[in-house]
Amino acid sequence: MTNEPSPPALGTAPFGDDRPDQEQVLLMLAGKWITGVIHVVARLGIADLLAGGPRTPEDLAAATGAHSRTLYRFLRASAALGVFAERSDGRFELTPKAEYLRGDVPGSLRNLAYFYGETTVWNCWGHVMDTVRTGEAVGPKLRGGKTWFQYLEQDAPEFAEVFHRSMTALNDARAPRIADLFDFGRFPVVADIGGGQGRLLAAILLRHPSVRGILYDIPTAIKGARELLEREGVADRVRCEEGSFFESVPAGADAYVLKAIMHDWSDTACEGILRRVRQAIGGRDARLLIIDGVLPELNTWHYSKLMDIAMLVNDKGAERTTTEWRRLLEASGFELAAVHPTAPPHCIVEGRPS
Ligand SMILES: C[S@@+](CC[C@H](N)C(=O)[O-])C[C@H]1O[C@@H](n2cnc3c(N)ncnc32)[C@H](O)[C@@H]1O
């Protein structure tokens, strides 16, 4: 397995090969089936069970409490996608793609596969027609009026752990690249707002021994952060703070990083968050560093064009173009200073107080 960040943001769309057009559309329509199949094998931990060598479906079913013949059908479908391989002796084995479904590898996608197929996430897609008619998100209606993060915090703390771990693993490859590609060393104190379990902050601090950090997030995220920061050897340079960026943001930083935060929320909610950051900055010469997608115009493939819909149905979130970023910053007390390319699918949108 490689440490390449996935998936590529720009370039050829994943279905842009030379298959007939109708077949490509048929494959697109099967997207939900693929999510379901990968969700099941990931959640059962099949890849971890195969780490020691090939095993039969009966053996895997016994180990996971699954129905044997049915598990075989899920494994066969996965193998057709190149995730696991079925051998002529009837046993299944790992493939390079299946490695990413192991729980203990850098860049693991196991928790993300669990998250994408989880009932509350999955059910939103059954109501997309409502969203396109009303412009409203489906998620809160299915979660008793709660936002995704209120739901995680109040109703599903165990699943919150799965979610936060999935974000951390996505950053295993991206965070060091972001820390390499942008000079965070010019900021004595970097605050990562909604920084999850601290993977990006740790990468920045490892790259710049003189920089100190503030990690700010909700309690379920901070819970897993301390262990990660200790493990990375940067805990003594990080102040962890629990709180809500809708209420306040810690003062005293020279750079305020918000990675994959803005895309979770509507423009109105984002303006609220950014005004809190602006208040925290006060008269300081600090920078706002939004790390998120920047959508290209017209037909160019970008992963975030699909993520945009996922964010929309979940909590009325959105991915944005440069023009939209500029407008959002200007409505919140900032001006757009620059857009820096970084690890795909993200850019760094740099703002300074206006
Ligand atoms: C999509 S995740 C991104 C996490 C991390 N920045 C990354 O790039 O992996 C969004 C983060 O926002 C945090 N968050 C959500 N609501 C929050 C709030 N009201 N105050 C602070 N953090 C919040 C979540 O706990 C989560 O860590």
Ligand as a Chemical Component Dictionary entry (heavy atoms), coordinates in Angstrom:
data_LIG
# 
_chem_comp.id                   LIG 
_chem_comp.type                 NON-POLYMER 
_chem_comp.pdbx_formal_charge   0 
_chem_comp.three_letter_code    LIG 
# 
loop_
_chem_comp_atom.comp_id 
_chem_comp_atom.atom_id 
_chem_comp_atom.alt_atom_id 
_chem_comp_atom.type_symbol 
_chem_comp_atom.charge 
_chem_comp_atom.model_Cartn_x 
_chem_comp_atom.model_Cartn_y 
_chem_comp_atom.model_Cartn_z 
_chem_comp_atom.pdbx_ordinal 
LIG C1  C1  C 0  -15.060 17.279 9.434  1  
LIG S1  S1  S 1  -14.328 17.287 11.025 2  
LIG C2  C2  C 0  -12.710 17.924 10.661 3  
LIG C3  C3  C 0  -11.743 17.622 11.743 4  
LIG C4  C4  C 0  -10.303 18.089 11.457 5  
LIG N1  N1  N 0  -10.200 19.530 11.365 6  
LIG C5  C5  C 0  -9.794  17.433 10.189 7  
LIG O1  O1  O 0  -9.539  18.110 9.197  8  
LIG O2  O2  O -1 -9.687  16.208 10.193 9  
LIG C6  C6  C 0  -15.116 18.664 11.819 10 
LIG C7  C7  C 0  -14.609 18.953 13.219 11 
LIG O3  O3  O 0  -15.370 20.028 13.754 12 
LIG C8  C8  C 0  -15.591 19.760 15.127 13 
LIG N2  N2  N 0  -16.750 20.521 15.611 14 
LIG C9  C9  C 0  -18.039 20.353 15.258 15 
LIG N3  N3  N 0  -18.820 21.230 15.895 16 
LIG C10 C10 C 0  -18.001 21.973 16.680 17 
LIG C11 C11 C 0  -18.226 23.066 17.554 18 
LIG N4  N4  N 0  -19.439 23.543 17.763 19 
LIG N5  N5  N 0  -17.141 23.611 18.171 20 
LIG C12 C12 C 0  -15.893 23.115 17.959 21 
LIG N6  N6  N 0  -15.625 22.084 17.123 22 
LIG C13 C13 C 0  -16.680 21.524 16.498 23 
LIG C14 C14 C 0  -15.842 18.263 15.130 24 
LIG O4  O4  O 0  -15.765 17.683 16.396 25 
LIG C15 C15 C 0  -14.776 17.784 14.170 26 
LIG O5  O5  O 0  -13.562 17.536 14.824 27 
# 
loop_
_chem_comp_bond.comp_id 
_chem_comp_bond.atom_id_1 
_chem_comp_bond.atom_id_2 
_chem_comp_bond.value_order 
_chem_comp_bond.pdbx_ordinal 
LIG C1  S1  SING 1  
LIG S1  C2  SING 2  
LIG S1  C6  SING 3  
LIG C2  C3  SING 4  
LIG C3  C4  SING 5  
LIG C4  N1  SING 6  
LIG C4  C5  SING 7  
LIG C5  O1  DOUB 8  
LIG C5  O2  SING 9  
LIG C6  C7  SING 10 
LIG C7  O3  SING 11 
LIG C7  C15 SING 12 
LIG O3  C8  SING 13 
LIG C8  N2  SING 14 
LIG C8  C14 SING 15 
LIG N2  C9  SING 16 
LIG N2  C13 SING 17 
LIG C9  N3  DOUB 18 
LIG N3  C10 SING 19 
LIG C10 C11 SING 20 
LIG C10 C13 DOUB 21 
LIG C11 N4  SING 22 
LIG C11 N5  DOUB 23 
LIG N5  C12 SING 24 
LIG C12 N6  DOUB 25 
LIG N6  C13 SING 26 
LIG C14 O4  SING 27 
LIG C14 C15 SING 28 
LIG C15 O5  SING 29 
# 
